[in-house]
Amino acid sequence: MLQLIRSTVGTWVVKILFTLLIVSFAVWGIGDIFRSKGQTNTVAEIGSIKINASELDREFRQQLNRLRPMFGGQLDMEQARQLGLVDQTLDQIIQRTLLDLAATDADLKAGDELVKRRLQQIPAFRNEQGQFEPELLRRALAANGMSEGALVTMIREETGRNIVSGAVSAGATVPDLLADALFRYRREMRSAETLTIANDGMPEPAAPDEAELTRYHEDKAVRFTAPEFRALTVGLVTVLDLAKTVEVGEEEIKTAYEERSDEFRTAERRTFQQVLVENEDQARRILEAARASGGDLAAAAAAEKAEIATLGPSIEAELPEIGVSVFAIDPETLPDPIKSDLGWHVLKVTKIEPAQVRKIAEVRDEVVAQLRKDRANETMPRLINMIEDALAGGSTLEEAASKFRFRLVKLDAVDASGAKPDGAKVADVPGITQISQNAFNLVQGARSSVIEAEEGVSFMVRVDSIVLSHLKPLVEVRDQVISGWKAEQRAQAAAKKAEDIEAKFKAGATLEALAKSNGAVVATVGPLARDPVRGEAKLPPDLLNTLFTLAPGGIGRAATADGQVLARLKEIIPADPKAVAGQLASLVEIERRAGASDLMAQYIEGLRARWPVQVNQERINQMFSSN
């Protein structure tokens, strides 16, 4: 189509067409088009500084990419926006800008030496020996399209922000009196005696009549309601499918093997004995004794009451202190002791595993698979464009699949989460959750555009039919309704019995006597913490909270999934800050950080008052409405 337009752009037919288009713009209004081009690109203003849309978009996408692995790769831009990621990203940019302004206003500048030192401390620019490597810096800058000057400016600005925020946070302290009170409150423990009434221990209730069953079925409709299901046709375009169709030539395989030759090399590995001591004299005595005994380093170390360790197999890069020396030793020889920051090393190499290079025949399948995947990644965007053009031109999913050879999957019934009527997740369809979510935003017969589900997977989905959510008929779920009604009756009976036991206890009966008369057993639980670690709670949360409001001998009651639990407070176990000083220090540090966070929040609010912040919410909404 583009070629046709290019070939006819100079003809009188096209000129007439363009004239008609211009006239139509005059009728419908061309002003909006020119106004949109002149539309501000500013999403926020902090004082005189403007934050543009591209900066917000770039940082939002970076945050999204960092979060995606936490959501199994299923987090799309719309979901992230609903989670508030756009607002959080903008707040970070605004806070960073305010701190920059504060640092500039206070004339806080990082000197060249400090910037250089911080630059050299960045792990990405250090080699395997932990030393700063200028070549790694140059590569990183080239890969990210950044100049060295831009990086230096970024580090300088970050240092200024850190100085400001550090000065604010330094004011956060926790007084000893407050720390002591908090520790005693949070670390106080309690023990209790419990009595449990199980639901399934209650008598079998009489069978319900039809009216009672009907009432329960209607009252608990949520339990017996089938979700909405949809029949879908899904078009899948995946890198893995495309890779299967790629043909790779022998020359390509050979070239790729040579380019990746470093990957197929296995470095030399060495296993060695080491005796590490603090002074040179002892190291030399061990060495001489070992040489005199024919190389028995273990016996020589034992004579000096020193420990010997066997290390490895290791490559040289894994031994930053002594790697060069270990890999310079001839096997079974005993070289002079070596000095490092750790002390004096007496070494003996006991085994060498030579470096190896896997031949092309050994890695052929791996090389071919990667070549196919790379080619498929290159091809996929063009293929998707062609599919989109075909669909926009009126082709059906089936016609497009036949023409472009992508996979077509028929799903008879799935819910909004991608599950089938039996509750099992649809298998062998990558991105099924996102596919289902998109399908449930379509009307029957509608088809989505091509959507990226995850890296290397795009899809189109069409809704073929819809079975609406509905209450299952009583006749269909009769057994489940009866079972649920009986369980409810038992739970109510257990609750009534527990209530009676509590009343009798408060009237003067002992817990042991009440347990015996009700066929239950009194058990001791604890010590119990006020805030138990998840999964370690021995009482329902409501009952645990009640327990920490009672005096010894007091009683509380709460329901569980299986019955009722009564708990009588047996003992209060006070916390002693002096007995566990490490825990107190940990609590103080947690509270100090919380205080520092509060101080920083108040400081930022103060900066906002000094440099007013204006957010262009309309422009932000326009940015992300199409995503």
Buried (B, 14 or more C-beta within 10 A) or exposed (E): EEEEEEEEEEEEEEEEEEEEEEEEEEEEEEEEEEEEEEEEEBBBBBBEBBBBBEBBBEBBBEBBEEBBEEBEBBBBBEBBBEEEBBEEBBBEBBBBBBBBBBBEEEEBBBEEEEBBEBBBEBEEBBEEEEEBBEEBBEEBBEEEEEEEEEBBEEBBBBBBBBBBBEEBBEEBEBEEEEBBEBBEEEBBBBBBBBBBBBBEBBEEBEEBEEEEBEEBBEEBEEBBEBBBBBBBBBBBBBBEBBBEEBEBEEEBBEEBBEEEEEEBEEBBBBBBBBBBBEEEEBBBBBBEBBBEEEBBBBBBBBEBEBEBEEBBEBBBEEBEBBBEBBBEBEEEEBBEBBBEEEBBBBBBBBEBBEEEEBEBEEBEEBBBEBBBBBBBBEBBEEBBEEBBEBBEEEBEBEEBBEEBEBEBBEBEBBBBBBBBEEEEEBEEBBBBBBBBBBBBEBEEEEBBEBBBBBEBBBBBBBBBEBEEEEBBEBEEBEEBBBEBBBBBBBBEBBBEBBBEBBEBBEEEEEBEEBBEEBEBEBBEBBEBBBEEEEEEBBBBEEBBEBBBEBEEEBBBBBBBEBBBBBBBBBEBBEBEBEEBEEBBEEBBEEBBEEBBEEBBEEBBEEBBEEBEBEBBEEBBEBBBEEE
